[in-house]
Amino acid sequence: MKARILLVDDEIDFLDVVGEFLEDEGYEVMPATSGDAALTILARDDFDLLLSDINMPGMKGFELLAEAGDRYPNLKRALITAYDVRDYMNMARDYDIGNIITKTTPFNFEELGLLVHNILTGDVFGLEHYVRGEIQTKYIDRVDRIESTIDYVIDQIADDYHKRKFRLALGEIVINAFFYGARRERGDQKHTWCLEGELAPDEHIMVSWARDPEKLGVAVRDQKGRLTKKEVLYWLERNTTKRPDGLAKGILDEHGKGLYITREAIDRFIVNIESGRRTEVVILNYRKGLYDGHQPLWIHEV
């Protein structure tokens, strides 16, 4: 049976183009031009996914998803916008929304199809979902192998533009995976972190990388799944939302900046979480100038 998607946007042309694409991908799509119209449709029919624009006349996307979530708890929900997701990070946290798709120029239909598939199936783990090239993998079991592994991955990247971005991002997420994910160290007590010994086999950190004609990708996975969507949204919001003096709310926080730094450094920052089993952070960088637009928010908790 085809998955059913309720697509909501006040722009008719967008509904037509995206609706046709999703139908070609094998979904059944019902359009709606407002939040009120969407709720009316939901009251009389069942859907698997509600995908709504944020800025619409009348009911906004966040309000629609909140109301629909209260009425239909099993309905999967995501937002879409042409604007900077950072401007909505406080609302994403307040409404517990982990997926916000952005309208790029040209529109990235492949990315939309991937995100919709991920949300509907929960099949999110593995770099092969995001990059079509040959995947290489290394494992980290000791602190002294963190830097050498990052160096090895960076050496496989020919373009200096990508090297700089991936080095900064990898430094943050590998350390987080090792110390927070595997060893459960506290970020505000780095002076107490254990730097000796090896991780057990079921604690090893997996680092995979690949490239295809459009992009480079690296995935870092721990085997504990201690991170939560609420934590990711909390730290992103703390470092994105500004105080009245123009500084970030989290400017004085002793930890929690790594996720924000990674997201700012790279084109795509994807967090996949299976509680108690694994956490995977996927970072992607597109060929320079391929797509213009803002970065989406991708946090999957399965």
C-alpha positions as CSV (number, residue, x, y, z in Angstrom):
1,M,0.0,0.0,0.0
2,K,1.3,3.5,-0.9
3,A,2.2,5.8,2.0
4,R,-0.1,8.8,2.1
5,I,1.3,12.3,2.4
6,L,-0.7,15.5,3.2
7,L,1.2,18.3,1.6
8,V,0.4,21.8,2.9
9,D,1.5,25.1,1.3
10,D,-0.2,28.4,0.3
11,E,1.8,28.4,-3.0
12,I,-0.2,26.4,-5.5
13,D,2.8,26.1,-7.9
14,F,4.9,24.5,-5.1
15,L,2.1,22.1,-4.3
16,D,1.9,21.1,-7.9
17,V,5.6,20.6,-8.5
18,V,6.4,18.8,-5.2
19,G,3.2,16.8,-5.2
20,E,4.0,15.5,-8.7
21,F,7.5,14.6,-7.6
22,L,6.3,12.7,-4.5
23,E,3.7,10.9,-6.6
24,D,6.5,9.8,-9.0
25,E,8.3,8.5,-6.0
26,G,5.4,6.2,-5.3
27,Y,3.5,8.1,-2.7
28,E,-0.2,9.2,-2.6
29,V,-0.3,12.9,-2.1
30,M,-3.2,15.1,-1.0
31,P,-2.7,18.9,-1.3
32,A,-4.0,21.6,1.1
33,T,-3.5,25.4,0.9
34,S,-3.9,26.2,4.6
35,G,-3.6,24.8,8.1
36,D,-7.4,24.9,8.6
37,A,-7.9,23.0,5.4
38,A,-5.3,20.4,6.4
39,L,-7.1,19.8,9.7
40,T,-10.4,19.3,7.9
41,I,-8.8,16.7,5.6
42,L,-7.1,14.9,8.5
43,A,-10.5,14.7,10.3
44,R,-11.9,12.6,7.5
45,D,-9.0,10.6,6.2
46,D,-5.8,8.9,7.4
47,F,-2.3,9.9,6.4
48,D,1.2,8.7,7.1
49,L,3.0,12.0,6.9
50,L,2.1,15.7,7.3
51,L,4.5,17.9,5.4
52,S,3.7,21.6,5.8
53,D,5.2,25.0,5.0
54,I,6.0,27.2,8.0
55,N,4.9,30.6,6.9
56,M,1.3,30.6,5.7
57,P,-1.6,33.0,6.2
58,G,-3.6,32.1,9.3
59,M,-2.4,29.0,11.1
60,K,1.4,28.6,10.8
61,G,3.2,25.4,10.2
62,F,4.4,24.9,13.8
63,E,0.9,25.4,15.1
64,L,-0.5,23.0,12.5
65,L,2.0,20.2,13.4
66,A,1.3,20.7,17.1
67,E,-2.4,20.5,16.7
68,A,-2.2,17.5,14.3
69,G,0.2,15.7,16.7
70,D,-2.2,16.1,19.6
71,R,-5.1,14.8,17.6
72,Y,-3.2,12.0,15.7
73,P,-0.2,10.9,17.7
74,N,0.9,8.3,15.1
75,L,1.1,10.8,12.3
76,K,4.6,11.6,11.2
77,R,5.3,15.3,10.8
78,A,7.8,17.6,9.1
79,L,8.1,21.3,8.0
80,I,9.4,23.0,4.9
81,T,10.6,26.6,4.4
82,A,12.5,28.9,2.2
83,Y,13.9,30.8,5.2
84,D,16.8,30.3,7.5
85,V,16.1,27.4,9.9
86,R,18.2,29.1,12.6
87,D,15.5,31.7,12.9
88,Y,13.1,28.9,13.9
89,M,15.4,27.0,16.2
90,N,13.6,28.1,19.4
91,M,10.2,27.0,17.9
92,A,11.7,23.7,16.8
93,R,12.8,23.1,20.3
94,D,9.5,24.2,21.9
95,Y,7.4,22.2,19.5
96,D,9.8,19.2,19.4
97,I,10.2,19.3,15.6
98,G,13.4,17.5,14.4
99,N,12.9,17.8,10.6
100,I,12.7,21.0,8.6
101,I,13.3,20.8,4.9
102,T,14.6,23.9,3.1
103,K,13.8,25.1,-0.4
104,T,17.1,25.4,-2.2
105,T,17.8,26.9,-5.7
106,P,17.6,24.7,-7.7
107,F,15.3,22.7,-5.6
108,N,17.0,19.6,-4.2
109,F,14.4,16.9,-5.1
110,E,16.8,14.1,-4.2
111,E,17.2,15.4,-0.7
112,L,13.4,15.8,-0.3
113,G,12.9,12.3,-1.4
114,L,15.5,11.0,1.0
115,L,14.1,12.8,4.0
116,V,10.6,11.7,3.3
117,H,11.8,8.1,2.9
118,N,13.7,8.4,6.2
119,I,10.8,9.8,8.1
120,L,8.3,7.2,6.8
121,T,10.5,4.1,7.1
122,G,12.9,4.9,10.0
123,D,15.7,3.4,7.8
124,V,18.2,6.2,8.5
125,F,21.5,4.6,9.6
126,G,24.4,4.1,7.2
127,L,26.3,6.6,5.0
128,E,25.1,4.6,1.9
129,H,21.7,6.3,2.3
130,Y,23.2,9.7,1.8
131,V,26.2,9.2,-0.6
132,R,26.2,6.9,-3.6
133,G,30.0,6.3,-3.8
134,E,32.2,3.6,-2.4
135,I,32.3,3.7,1.4
136,Q,35.5,3.3,3.4
137,T,35.5,2.7,7.2
138,K,37.9,3.0,10.1
139,Y,37.3,2.2,13.8
140,I,38.5,4.2,16.9
141,D,39.2,2.4,20.1
142,R,41.7,4.6,21.8
143,V,42.1,8.4,22.4
144,D,45.5,8.5,20.6
145,R,43.7,7.2,17.4
146,I,41.3,10.0,17.2
147,E,43.6,12.6,15.6
148,S,45.2,10.0,13.3
149,T,41.9,8.8,12.0
150,I,40.7,12.4,11.3
151,D,44.0,13.1,9.5
152,Y,43.6,9.9,7.4
153,V,40.0,10.9,6.4
154,I,41.0,14.5,5.6
155,D,43.9,13.2,3.5
156,Q,41.4,11.5,1.2
157,I,39.8,14.8,0.4
158,A,41.5,16.6,-2.5
159,D,39.8,20.0,-2.3
160,D,41.1,22.5,0.3
161,Y,37.6,24.0,0.6
162,H,36.2,20.7,1.8
163,K,39.3,19.8,3.9
164,R,38.8,22.9,6.1
165,K,35.1,22.3,6.7
166,F,35.4,18.6,7.4
167,R,38.4,18.9,9.7
168,L,36.6,21.4,12.0
169,A,33.4,19.3,11.9
170,L,35.0,15.9,12.5
171,G,37.1,17.2,15.4
172,E,33.9,18.0,17.2
173,I,31.7,15.0,16.4
174,V,34.4,12.3,16.9
175,I,35.4,13.7,20.3
176,N,31.7,13.8,21.3
177,A,31.1,10.3,20.1
178,F,34.2,8.9,22.0
179,F,33.9,10.8,25.3
180,Y,30.2,11.4,25.6
181,G,28.8,8.5,23.6
182,A,31.2,5.7,24.4
183,R,32.6,6.7,27.8
184,R,29.7,8.9,29.1
185,E,32.0,11.6,30.3
186,R,30.5,14.9,31.3
187,G,31.1,17.9,29.0
188,D,31.4,20.3,31.9
189,Q,34.1,18.2,33.6
190,K,36.7,17.8,30.8
191,H,39.5,17.9,33.4
192,T,38.3,14.5,34.7
193,W,38.1,12.8,31.4
194,C,39.9,9.4,31.2
195,L,42.5,9.5,28.4
196,E,43.9,6.0,29.0
197,G,42.8,2.5,28.0
198,E,40.9,1.0,25.1
199,L,37.2,0.9,24.4
200,A,35.5,-2.5,24.5
201,P,34.5,-3.9,21.1
202,D,30.9,-2.9,21.6
203,E,32.1,0.7,22.3
204,H,34.2,1.3,19.2
205,I,33.5,4.5,17.2
206,M,32.9,3.9,13.5
207,V,34.0,6.5,11.0
208,S,32.9,6.1,7.4
209,W,33.4,8.3,4.4
210,A,32.5,8.4,0.7
211,R,31.9,10.8,-2.2
212,D,29.7,10.9,-5.3
213,P,29.6,13.5,-8.1
214,E,27.6,16.0,-6.0
215,K,29.0,15.7,-2.5
216,L,31.3,14.4,0.1
217,G,30.0,12.6,3.2
218,V,31.3,11.3,6.5
219,A,29.4,9.4,9.2
220,V,30.5,9.0,12.8
221,R,28.6,6.3,14.8
222,D,28.8,5.3,18.5
223,Q,27.2,2.1,19.8
224,K,25.5,3.5,22.8
225,G,22.7,5.8,21.6
226,R,22.9,8.1,24.6
227,L,22.1,11.3,22.7
228,T,18.5,12.4,22.4
229,K,16.6,14.6,20.0
230,K,15.7,17.0,22.9
231,E,19.4,17.4,23.8
232,V,20.3,18.2,20.2
233,L,17.5,20.7,19.8
234,Y,18.4,22.2,23.2
235,W,22.1,22.8,22.4
236,L,21.4,24.0,18.9
237,E,18.8,26.5,20.2
238,R,21.1,27.7,23.0
239,N,23.9,28.6,20.6
240,T,21.6,30.0,17.9
241,T,19.0,32.2,19.7
242,K,20.3,35.6,20.6
243,R,20.0,37.4,23.9
244,P,18.9,41.1,23.9
245,D,22.6,42.1,23.8
246,G,23.0,40.2,20.5
247,L,25.1,37.3,22.0
248,A,24.0,33.7,21.9
249,K,22.1,32.4,24.9
250,G,24.7,29.7,25.4
251,I,27.8,32.0,25.0
252,L,28.9,31.2,28.6
253,D,28.0,27.5,28.6
254,E,31.0,25.3,29.4
255,H,29.9,22.6,26.9
256,G,27.3,21.9,24.3
257,K,28.8,24.0,21.5
258,G,30.2,21.0,19.4
259,L,26.9,20.2,17.7
260,Y,26.3,23.9,16.8
261,I,29.9,24.3,15.5
262,T,29.5,21.2,13.3
263,R,26.2,22.3,11.9
264,E,27.6,25.8,11.1
265,A,30.8,24.4,9.4
266,I,29.1,22.0,7.0
267,D,26.3,21.9,4.4
268,R,24.3,19.1,5.9
269,F,24.3,18.0,9.5
270,I,22.2,14.9,10.1
271,V,21.6,13.2,13.5
272,N,20.2,9.6,13.7
273,I,19.4,8.2,17.1
274,E,18.3,4.8,18.2
275,S,18.0,5.2,22.0
276,G,20.3,2.8,23.9
277,R,21.8,1.3,20.8
278,R,23.5,3.8,18.5
279,T,23.9,7.4,17.5
280,E,25.1,8.5,14.1
281,V,26.1,11.9,12.9
282,V,26.3,12.3,9.1
283,I,27.9,15.4,7.6
284,L,27.7,16.3,3.9
285,N,29.3,18.9,1.8
286,Y,28.0,19.6,-1.7
287,R,30.1,20.7,-4.6
288,K,30.6,24.5,-4.2
289,G,27.8,26.5,-5.8
290,L,25.7,23.4,-6.6
291,Y,22.7,24.5,-4.4
292,D,21.9,27.9,-2.9
293,G,19.8,28.1,0.1
294,H,19.7,27.4,3.8
295,Q,20.6,24.3,5.7
296,P,17.8,22.0,6.7
297,L,17.3,20.5,10.2
298,W,17.6,16.6,10.2
299,I,17.2,14.8,13.5
300,H,15.8,11.3,13.4
301,E,15.0,9.5,16.6
302,V,13.8,5.9,15.8
